[in-house]
C-alpha cells in the first residue's frame, strides 16, 4: 500500500459519505415514515461516538500529512496574521485534534465489518487513515519530498479536512456526536490551504511513495525457466544492500551484461520494445565492465550478490530457445524489466558512494618525479588513486549518463488517483439544488 | 608480490583485455572477461593495472602472449592447477571467437 493507495481509499470513503444526507435516518432513526426505525436513541449515541472515533483517525491523518509537507516546529506563539496558509491549517488541525475527546478507534473497531453502510464507510476511512500513517515515516516526509510533491500532500490533507468539516455540520444532530473545535476557521484554513497548494504544478509521483514490505531473500531451490532468472535477479538486488568490494562489483556488472544480452535475444519476438531497451542496457554494462577493469577496492563484501548475479546469468543462458519458450511471458518480462531498473539504480548508487567515500580506486598512469634514476626519461608508473572527476576514466560519467535510470517528467494528472481527487472535490462542492448539480433543478435559459 | 610477478600478471591482464575488446562474438568477449576476473580472483583483487593501448590487433599474437604470460605465473608461486584452469578458460574463449 503506497501513499496513493491509502489516500485514494480515504478520499473514496469520504466522497461516499458526502453523498449521504439525513444521517439520523441512515443510522436507523426516525424521520421517514416509509423506513422503519431500527435503532434506539442509546444505540445511535453509541454509533455517534464510534463515528467520532473514526473521524478522529482521519483528522490525525490530516495533521500528520500537513506536518510532513510543512514541518514548522513551534506554532504556539504565532498569530493568524503571522502564519502562512500551510501553517494556519496545521495550527487549526492541531487544535481540533487536541480538543477532540473521542480518541482513536480500537483495532477491533478498525477490522470488524459494520452492518450499517454509513458506519462501514467511516470504518474504511479510518482504516485507510491508520494504514496511511505508515507512509509518513517511509518516504513521505519533509526532506524526502520535492516542493511539488509536498504541495500534493498538502492539498490532499486540505481537501480531506474540508470534507470532514462539511460532514461535521451534517452529523451535528446525531446523539453522542462531538463537533469539531472552531469548524468555521478550520474549514476556511483548509480551503485556503487547498487553494495555496494548488497554485503551482503538482508532482503526483508522491503517490508511488510510502510504506512497502521489506523485500526478502527468496531462499528456495532453483525455480525453473524464467522464474528462476527472476529469483536470482531478485536475490541479487537484495544482496546489493551490502556494499560490494571492487571484485564483487565487477562480477555483478559482468553478470548483468550477460543477463541483459540474453533477455534481449529472448524478448525480441514477444516484446520488441523491451528487447531494444535491454540491448541498450547490454551496451551500458559492456562499457562499465571495460571501465572497471582497473578498479580496486578491498572494503566491503558482496559475495552473495556476485554469486546470485552469476546464477542469473547461468540460468538465463539455459532458457529454451525463443521460439520454444512459452508465448505468454509478458508479465514475467515486465517484472524482469522492473528488477533491471532497481538493480541499475542500486549499482549506480554503489559506484557513486564508493567514489565519494574513496572506497574504490582507479589505476591510472601518473608521471612522477624521482631522484633515484639518472635516466633522462622517467618511467611512467601506475598508481591506484581515488576516483575523482579528474581521473575517473569516464566511469562516473557513464554511471550518471547511461546507468542511472532517467527520472520521467512529472505527469500533469495522476492517472490512477486523479479520479478520486476529482470526485472528492466534486462531492465537497456539491450543493443540492445548485445549477451545477446534476441532480438538482436546472436553471431555465 | 615481487616485481617480476607483477609484470607477468600485468602483461597477462592487458593482453586478455585486448582480446576481449577485439572479439567477433559476444560469447567470446564474456569468456575473456571471465579469464580476467579469474586472474584477479587468484590474486585476491591485489593486481596491477592493465593497459591495452598500443598493443597489436592481431588476435593470434595477443593470444600467444597472454597464454605465455599466464603460464609464467607458475614460476612466481601461483598454484599450478589454478593456472591450468585459467589456460583452459582461455582456450574455451578462443573457441567461442568464431563468427
Interface residues (C-beta under 8 A of the other chain):
Chain A: X245 X246 X247 X250 X251 X254 X257 X258 X261 X286 X289 X290 X293 X294 X296 X297 X298 X363 X364 X365 X382 X384
Chain B: X13 X17 X21 X26 X29 X30 X33 X34 X36 X37 X40 X41 X45 X46 X47 X48 X49 X50 X51
